[in-house]
Amino acid sequence: MAPGLVSRRLLLGGTLGAPFASRAGAAAPLDRAQLDHAITATDALAQSLQASSGVPGIALAIVQGDDLRFARGYGLRKVGEAGAVNADTVFQLASVSKPLGATVVAHQVGIGSVAWDSRMQSLLPWFALSDAMATRELTIADLYAHRSGLPDHAGDVLEDLGYGRDEILHRLRMLPLDGFRTHYAYTNMGVTAAAEAVAVKAGQDWSSLSETVLYRPLGMGRTTSRFAEFMAMDNRAVGHVPVNGRFLPGPVRNPEAQSPAGGASSSVQDMAKWLSLILGQGRYQGREIVARAGLIPALSPQMQSGPAHDGKPASYYGFGFNVGTSDGGHRMLGHSGAFLLGAGTSIMMLPELGVGIVVLTNAWPVGVAEAISLTFLDYVQFGTAQRDWLAVVAPVFAQMRAPEGSLAGKTPPAHPAPPQALGAYVGTYDNAYYGPLVVRNSTAGLTLVAGPAQVAMPCTHWDGDAFAIHPGGENAPPGSAYQVSFAGQPVRQVTSDFFAQALDNRFTR
């Protein structure tokens, strides 16, 4: 997540704009006293925000070059249990998985297995978009820079419905494209497709490739891209959601289908090693882990993600990284991640100053991770906090968590037209992209059942043949309300703005 930059589900980390490569007049490295002051202030802020925000657990680490300068945990792994967060506690990274995964791809680029501009058709021939030209020309770079033309968060609802990775990627060809290489639209499954292609070329599954070329060489023993391994770990943070004004353990978010984009998990101790690797342009503790030539393109602006405004430079996305300019005029790398089901994460780096910070939290995103990271960068650059960063970013996160859907916040008609007999709506309807939608009737009323996970969505009558549904899960913030409309006598079709992304979003009996 990025201060001032909103993606529908994720704010993507930083006021970003300029390339990573060094320039004339670059800043000198921080002296120890300057960084010690920033660390002391950041430690105090993390303690304060953990108490005031209600976020159950926070962990953070700060590096300077190859040196781990600070690592600490605050609060609890799970509300109601005694386990304290420490620097080895494993958190779900959410979209911080993207820059981590991009480093795996950069390794493969560095050894010549693939190139950033390798075409997807040569690596994963079955993967296609709805436009033949775009399918033919699409590259790993296009997907990692979010410039494929796929709509924002393409495929995410399919994941919520229980479809697996391959099936979701296969169905992306049924989505309309909005330009190809012309604009930025954030897609978890687009990044996942590119990563899958790289893994297939390497002859390994994605999780094994990540472990082989990155986690193991860096000594990241508490990092995994497999959900089952995360769940089996000791000292593991549990996601929390708000219930009656306080955070309580929520439903477990299983991001296995989009593992390269949002399914990694790690501790701040492990992530600190990765930060040092990025600051070292592929080298860590004197060893080359990733070839610089493969990594630098990922850390350079590849697609504009937001225009310049209010005297701030335009923001850019590299390959899995936000890249740009900090408030102090330094080059900046960053990314954030969020699960509505209980994660808020942030990484930020100032390569010219040789410093980086990672902050991991176990509650739905309220901006605490970003506020800590941005305040640390203030102390590093200016010697003091320039503003109350939580007050700056909290409204952006509130917008991200706002209820969605055409009926959200609306009052049902006072005198609605009656529906048909509920049995008239019962049956199985089909859509090529979303699959079957089963409409059932019981004493409680109509229920929609969708996807391999048999996700049940009870219907409330609205007006005539229109009903309201209130889906839960990762892609429908609390309070969301969508209209479901039946058509025909006898009923032949169903439509809903919850199922709005496909080329044809009608479900036909």
Secondary structure, 3 states (H helix, E strand, C coil): CECCECCCCCCCCCCCCCCCCCCCCCCCCCCHHHHHHHHHHHHHHHHHHHHHHCCCEEEEEEEECCEEEEEEEEEECCCCCCCECCCCCEEECHHHHHHHHHHHHHHHHHCCCCCCCCEHHHHCCCCCCCCHHHHHHCEHHHHHCCCCCCCCCCCHHHHHCCCCHHHHHHHHHHCCCCCCCCCCCCCHHHHHHHHHHHHHHHCCCHHHHHHHHHHHHHCCCCCECCHHHHHHCCCECCCEEEECCEEEECCCCCCHHHHHHHCCEECHHHHHHHHHHHHCCCEECCEECCCHHHHHHHHCCCEEEECCECCECCEEECCCCEEEECCCCCEEEEEEEEECCCEEEEEEEECCCCEEEEEEECECCCCHHHHHHHHHHHHHHHCCCCCCHHHHHHHHHHHHCCCCCCCCCCCCCCCCCCCCCHHHCCEEEEECCCEEEEEEEECCEEEEEECCCCEEEEEEEEECCEEEECCCCCCCCCCCCEEEEEECCCCCEEEEHHHCCCCCCCEEC
